[in-house]
Each structure stands twice: as C-alpha cells, then as structure tokens.
Amino acid sequence: MKRLFWLGVGVVAGVALSRKASETARQATPAGLASNVGDAVRELAGAVGSFGAEVRAGMNEREQELHDMVEERTAAVTPPSGAGRHAARRPARRARRAEG
C-alpha cells in the first residue's frame, strides 16, 4: 500500500513538473516572447491613456477654480464651464492619403 501511495505521488509530481517545464519552454520561443511583449505594451498604453485622462480632468477642475476666483475678485463674467482651453474637445484631423 505504501509503495502504491509513493508511486501516485511520483506520477503527480512528474506531471506537474512536465507541465511547468513545457510552459516555460513555450514562453522562451519567439512567439511566446512576442505575446509577453504585446501584453506589456497593451498594459502600458492603457496606463498612459488613463494618466492622460486624469491630467485633463485635473486641468479642467483647476481651470474652473481659477475662473470662479476671477469672477469672485473682479466681478467679471468669464466664459461658462467647459468653454476653456482645456475642455474636452479635439481639433479635426485631415485624412492622409496613402502613399505608395
């Protein structure tokens, strides 16, 4: 009975090590490396995009604070919120022709 138990433990350990070794070998191939790099680039692009959105939101918030401060101190009417330079608007882009 003891021998059967240890045989089972050995088989399970062998299968686990075999799977781990084959996964490590797959990651070392060019396709595996490209997959890892692609995932890292996608993650970085998402982080940069969210950082940019947070910066724009902070700029809009600070611009609104400054407009309110100017109105309070000078009694001058400033443009309504969202009409500032940093409002969420994008300039129209011209389409490029494909050269070739």
Distance bins in CASP14 RR format, pairs under 12 A and 6 or more apart:
PFRMAT RR
TARGET T0000
AUTHOR 0000-0000-0000
RMODE 2
METHOD distances of the structure
MODEL  1
1 7 0 0 0 0 0 1 0 0 0 0 0
1 8 0 0 0 0 0 1 0 0 0 0 0
2 8 0 0 0 0 0 1 0 0 0 0 0
2 9 0 0 0 0 0 1 0 0 0 0 0
3 9 0 0 0 0 0 1 0 0 0 0 0
3 10 0 0 0 0 0 1 0 0 0 0 0
4 10 0 0 0 0 0 1 0 0 0 0 0
4 11 0 0 0 0 0 1 0 0 0 0 0
5 11 0 0 0 0 0 1 0 0 0 0 0
5 12 0 0 0 0 0 1 0 0 0 0 0
6 12 0 0 0 0 0 1 0 0 0 0 0
6 13 0 0 0 0 0 1 0 0 0 0 0
7 13 0 0 0 0 0 1 0 0 0 0 0
7 14 0 0 0 0 0 1 0 0 0 0 0
8 14 0 0 0 0 1 0 0 0 0 0 0
8 15 0 0 0 0 1 0 0 0 0 0 0
8 16 0 0 0 0 0 1 0 0 0 0 0
9 15 0 0 0 0 0 1 0 0 0 0 0
9 16 0 0 0 0 0 1 0 0 0 0 0
10 16 0 0 0 0 1 0 0 0 0 0 0
10 17 0 0 0 0 1 0 0 0 0 0 0
10 18 0 0 0 0 0 1 0 0 0 0 0
11 17 0 0 0 0 0 1 0 0 0 0 0
11 18 0 0 0 0 0 1 0 0 0 0 0
12 18 0 0 0 0 0 1 0 0 0 0 0
12 19 0 0 0 0 0 1 0 0 0 0 0
13 19 0 0 0 0 0 1 0 0 0 0 0
13 20 0 0 0 0 0 1 0 0 0 0 0
14 20 0 0 0 0 1 0 0 0 0 0 0
14 21 0 0 0 0 1 0 0 0 0 0 0
14 22 0 0 0 0 0 1 0 0 0 0 0
15 21 0 0 0 0 0 1 0 0 0 0 0
15 22 0 0 0 0 0 1 0 0 0 0 0
16 22 0 0 0 0 0 1 0 0 0 0 0
16 23 0 0 0 0 0 1 0 0 0 0 0
17 23 0 0 0 0 0 1 0 0 0 0 0
17 24 0 0 0 0 0 1 0 0 0 0 0
18 24 0 0 0 0 0 1 0 0 0 0 0
18 25 0 0 0 0 0 1 0 0 0 0 0
19 25 0 0 0 0 0 1 0 0 0 0 0
19 26 0 0 0 0 0 1 0 0 0 0 0
20 26 0 0 0 0 0 1 0 0 0 0 0
20 27 0 0 0 0 0 1 0 0 0 0 0
21 27 0 0 0 0 0 1 0 0 0 0 0
21 28 0 0 0 0 0 1 0 0 0 0 0
22 28 0 0 0 0 0 1 0 0 0 0 0
22 29 0 0 0 0 0 1 0 0 0 0 0
23 29 0 0 0 0 0 1 0 0 0 0 0
23 32 0 0 0 0 0 1 0 0 0 0 0
24 32 0 0 0 0 0 1 0 0 0 0 0
25 31 0 0 0 0 0 1 0 0 0 0 0
25 32 0 0 0 0 1 0 0 0 0 0 0
26 32 1 0 0 1 0 0 0 0 0 0 0
26 33 0 0 0 0 0 1 0 0 0 0 0
26 34 0 0 0 0 0 1 0 0 0 0 0
26 35 0 0 0 0 1 0 0 0 0 0 0
26 36 0 0 0 0 0 1 0 0 0 0 0
27 33 1 0 0 1 0 0 0 0 0 0 0
27 34 0 0 0 0 0 1 0 0 0 0 0
27 35 0 0 0 0 1 0 0 0 0 0 0
27 36 1 0 0 1 0 0 0 0 0 0 0
27 37 0 0 0 0 0 1 0 0 0 0 0
27 39 0 0 0 0 0 1 0 0 0 0 0
28 34 0 0 0 0 0 1 0 0 0 0 0
28 35 0 0 0 0 0 1 0 0 0 0 0
28 36 0 0 0 0 0 1 0 0 0 0 0
29 35 0 0 0 0 1 0 0 0 0 0 0
29 36 0 0 0 0 0 1 0 0 0 0 0
30 36 0 0 0 0 0 1 0 0 0 0 0
30 37 0 0 0 0 0 1 0 0 0 0 0
31 37 0 0 0 0 0 1 0 0 0 0 0
31 38 0 0 0 0 0 1 0 0 0 0 0
32 38 0 0 0 0 1 0 0 0 0 0 0
32 39 0 0 0 0 0 1 0 0 0 0 0
33 39 0 0 0 0 0 1 0 0 0 0 0
33 40 0 0 0 0 0 1 0 0 0 0 0
34 40 0 0 0 0 0 1 0 0 0 0 0
34 41 0 0 0 0 0 1 0 0 0 0 0
35 41 0 0 0 0 0 1 0 0 0 0 0
35 42 0 0 0 0 0 1 0 0 0 0 0
36 42 0 0 0 0 0 1 0 0 0 0 0
36 43 0 0 0 0 0 1 0 0 0 0 0
37 43 0 0 0 0 0 1 0 0 0 0 0
37 44 0 0 0 0 0 1 0 0 0 0 0
38 44 0 0 0 0 1 0 0 0 0 0 0
38 45 0 0 0 0 1 0 0 0 0 0 0
39 45 0 0 0 0 0 1 0 0 0 0 0
39 46 0 0 0 0 0 1 0 0 0 0 0
40 46 0 0 0 0 0 1 0 0 0 0 0
40 47 0 0 0 0 0 1 0 0 0 0 0
41 47 0 0 0 0 0 1 0 0 0 0 0
41 48 0 0 0 0 0 1 0 0 0 0 0
42 48 0 0 0 0 0 1 0 0 0 0 0
42 49 0 0 0 0 0 1 0 0 0 0 0
43 49 0 0 0 0 0 1 0 0 0 0 0
43 50 0 0 0 0 0 1 0 0 0 0 0
44 50 0 0 0 0 0 1 0 0 0 0 0
44 51 0 0 0 0 0 1 0 0 0 0 0
45 51 0 0 0 0 0 1 0 0 0 0 0
45 52 0 0 0 0 0 1 0 0 0 0 0
46 52 0 0 0 0 1 0 0 0 0 0 0
46 53 0 0 0 0 1 0 0 0 0 0 0
46 54 0 0 0 0 0 1 0 0 0 0 0
47 53 0 0 0 0 0 1 0 0 0 0 0
47 54 0 0 0 0 0 1 0 0 0 0 0
48 54 0 0 0 0 0 1 0 0 0 0 0
48 55 0 0 0 0 0 1 0 0 0 0 0
49 55 0 0 0 0 1 0 0 0 0 0 0
49 56 0 0 0 0 1 0 0 0 0 0 0
50 56 0 0 0 0 0 1 0 0 0 0 0
50 57 0 0 0 0 0 1 0 0 0 0 0
51 57 0 0 0 0 0 1 0 0 0 0 0
51 58 0 0 0 0 0 1 0 0 0 0 0
52 58 0 0 0 0 1 0 0 0 0 0 0
52 59 0 0 0 0 1 0 0 0 0 0 0
52 60 0 0 0 0 0 1 0 0 0 0 0
52 86 0 0 0 0 0 1 0 0 0 0 0
52 88 0 0 0 0 0 1 0 0 0 0 0
53 59 0 0 0 0 0 1 0 0 0 0 0
53 60 0 0 0 0 0 1 0 0 0 0 0
53 88 0 0 0 0 1 0 0 0 0 0 0
54 60 0 0 0 0 0 1 0 0 0 0 0
54 61 0 0 0 0 0 1 0 0 0 0 0
55 61 0 0 0 0 0 1 0 0 0 0 0
55 62 0 0 0 0 0 1 0 0 0 0 0
55 86 0 0 0 0 1 0 0 0 0 0 0
56 62 0 0 0 0 0 1 0 0 0 0 0
56 63 0 0 0 0 0 1 0 0 0 0 0
56 82 0 0 0 0 0 1 0 0 0 0 0
56 84 0 0 0 0 0 1 0 0 0 0 0
56 85 0 0 0 0 0 1 0 0 0 0 0
56 86 1 0 0 1 0 0 0 0 0 0 0
56 87 0 0 0 0 1 0 0 0 0 0 0
56 88 1 0 0 1 0 0 0 0 0 0 0
56 89 0 0 0 0 0 1 0 0 0 0 0
56 90 0 0 0 0 0 1 0 0 0 0 0
57 63 0 0 0 0 0 1 0 0 0 0 0
57 64 0 0 0 0 0 1 0 0 0 0 0
57 86 0 0 0 0 1 0 0 0 0 0 0
57 87 0 0 0 0 0 1 0 0 0 0 0
57 88 0 0 0 0 1 0 0 0 0 0 0
58 64 0 0 0 0 1 0 0 0 0 0 0
58 65 0 0 0 0 1 0 0 0 0 0 0
58 66 0 0 0 0 0 1 0 0 0 0 0
58 86 0 0 0 0 1 0 0 0 0 0 0
58 88 0 0 0 0 0 1 0 0 0 0 0
59 65 0 0 0 0 0 1 0 0 0 0 0
59 66 0 0 0 0 0 1 0 0 0 0 0
59 82 0 0 0 0 0 1 0 0 0 0 0
59 84 0 0 0 0 1 0 0 0 0 0 0
59 85 0 0 0 0 1 0 0 0 0 0 0
59 86 1 0 1 0 0 0 0 0 0 0 0
59 87 0 0 0 0 1 0 0 0 0 0 0
59 88 0 0 0 0 0 1 0 0 0 0 0
60 66 0 0 0 0 0 1 0 0 0 0 0
60 67 0 0 0 0 0 1 0 0 0 0 0
60 81 0 0 0 0 1 0 0 0 0 0 0
60 82 1 0 0 1 0 0 0 0 0 0 0
60 83 0 0 0 0 0 1 0 0 0 0 0
60 84 0 0 0 0 1 0 0 0 0 0 0
60 85 0 0 0 0 1 0 0 0 0 0 0
60 86 1 0 1 0 0 0 0 0 0 0 0
60 87 1 0 0 1 0 0 0 0 0 0 0
60 88 1 0 0 1 0 0 0 0 0 0 0
60 89 0 0 0 0 0 1 0 0 0 0 0
61 67 0 0 0 0 0 1 0 0 0 0 0
61 68 0 0 0 0 0 1 0 0 0 0 0
61 81 0 0 0 0 0 1 0 0 0 0 0
61 82 0 0 0 0 0 1 0 0 0 0 0
61 86 0 0 0 0 1 0 0 0 0 0 0
61 87 0 0 0 0 0 1 0 0 0 0 0
62 68 0 0 0 0 0 1 0 0 0 0 0
62 69 0 0 0 0 0 1 0 0 0 0 0
62 84 0 0 0 0 0 1 0 0 0 0 0
62 85 0 0 0 0 0 1 0 0 0 0 0
62 86 0 0 0 0 1 0 0 0 0 0 0
63 69 0 0 0 0 0 1 0 0 0 0 0
63 70 0 0 0 0 0 1 0 0 0 0 0
63 78 0 0 0 0 1 0 0 0 0 0 0
63 79 0 0 0 0 0 1 0 0 0 0 0
63 80 0 0 0 0 0 1 0 0 0 0 0
63 81 0 0 0 0 1 0 0 0 0 0 0
63 82 0 0 0 0 1 0 0 0 0 0 0
63 83 0 0 0 0 1 0 0 0 0 0 0
63 84 1 0 0 1 0 0 0 0 0 0 0
63 85 1 0 0 1 0 0 0 0 0 0 0
63 86 1 0 1 0 0 0 0 0 0 0 0
63 87 0 0 0 0 1 0 0 0 0 0 0
63 88 0 0 0 0 0 1 0 0 0 0 0
64 70 0 0 0 0 0 1 0 0 0 0 0
64 71 0 0 0 0 0 1 0 0 0 0 0
64 78 0 0 0 0 1 0 0 0 0 0 0
64 79 0 0 0 0 0 1 0 0 0 0 0
64 80 0 0 0 0 0 1 0 0 0 0 0
64 81 1 0 1 0 0 0 0 0 0 0 0
64 82 1 0 0 1 0 0 0 0 0 0 0
64 83 0 0 0 0 0 1 0 0 0 0 0
64 84 0 0 0 0 1 0 0 0 0 0 0
64 86 0 0 0 0 1 0 0 0 0 0 0
64 87 0 0 0 0 0 1 0 0 0 0 0
65 71 0 0 0 0 0 1 0 0 0 0 0
65 72 0 0 0 0 0 1 0 0 0 0 0
65 78 0 0 0 0 0 1 0 0 0 0 0
65 81 0 0 0 0 0 1 0 0 0 0 0
66 72 0 0 0 0 0 1 0 0 0 0 0
66 73 0 0 0 0 0 1 0 0 0 0 0
66 74 0 0 0 0 0 1 0 0 0 0 0
66 78 0 0 0 0 1 0 0 0 0 0 0
66 79 0 0 0 0 0 1 0 0 0 0 0
66 81 0 0 0 0 0 1 0 0 0 0 0
66 84 0 0 0 0 0 1 0 0 0 0 0
66 85 0 0 0 0 0 1 0 0 0 0 0
66 86 0 0 0 0 0 1 0 0 0 0 0
67 73 0 0 0 0 0 1 0 0 0 0 0
67 74 0 0 0 0 0 1 0 0 0 0 0
67 76 0 0 0 0 1 0 0 0 0 0 0
67 77 0 0 0 0 1 0 0 0 0 0 0
67 78 1 0 1 0 0 0 0 0 0 0 0
67 79 1 0 0 1 0 0 0 0 0 0 0
67 80 0 0 0 0 1 0 0 0 0 0 0
67 81 1 0 0 1 0 0 0 0 0 0 0
67 82 0 0 0 0 1 0 0 0 0 0 0
67 83 0 0 0 0 1 0 0 0 0 0 0
67 84 0 0 0 0 1 0 0 0 0 0 0
67 85 0 0 0 0 0 1 0 0 0 0 0
67 86 0 0 0 0 0 1 0 0 0 0 0
67 87 0 0 0 0 0 1 0 0 0 0 0
68 74 0 0 0 0 0 1 0 0 0 0 0
68 76 0 0 0 0 0 1 0 0 0 0 0
68 77 0 0 0 0 0 1 0 0 0 0 0
68 78 0 0 0 0 1 0 0 0 0 0 0
68 80 0 0 0 0 0 1 0 0 0 0 0
68 81 0 0 0 0 1 0 0 0 0 0 0
69 76 0 0 0 0 0 1 0 0 0 0 0
69 78 0 0 0 0 1 0 0 0 0 0 0
70 76 1 0 0 1 0 0 0 0 0 0 0
70 77 0 0 0 0 1 0 0 0 0 0 0
70 78 1 0 1 0 0 0 0 0 0 0 0
70 79 0 0 0 0 0 1 0 0 0 0 0
71 77 1 0 0 1 0 0 0 0 0 0 0
71 78 1 0 1 0 0 0 0 0 0 0 0
71 79 0 0 0 0 0 1 0 0 0 0 0
71 80 0 0 0 0 0 1 0 0 0 0 0
71 81 0 0 0 0 0 1 0 0 0 0 0
72 78 0 0 0 0 0 1 0 0 0 0 0
77 83 0 0 0 0 0 1 0 0 0 0 0
78 84 0 0 0 0 1 0 0 0 0 0 0
79 85 0 0 0 0 0 1 0 0 0 0 0
79 87 0 0 0 0 1 0 0 0 0 0 0
80 87 0 0 0 0 0 1 0 0 0 0 0
81 87 0 0 0 0 1 0 0 0 0 0 0
81 88 0 0 0 0 0 1 0 0 0 0 0
82 88 1 0 0 1 0 0 0 0 0 0 0
82 89 0 0 0 0 1 0 0 0 0 0 0
83 89 0 0 0 0 1 0 0 0 0 0 0
END
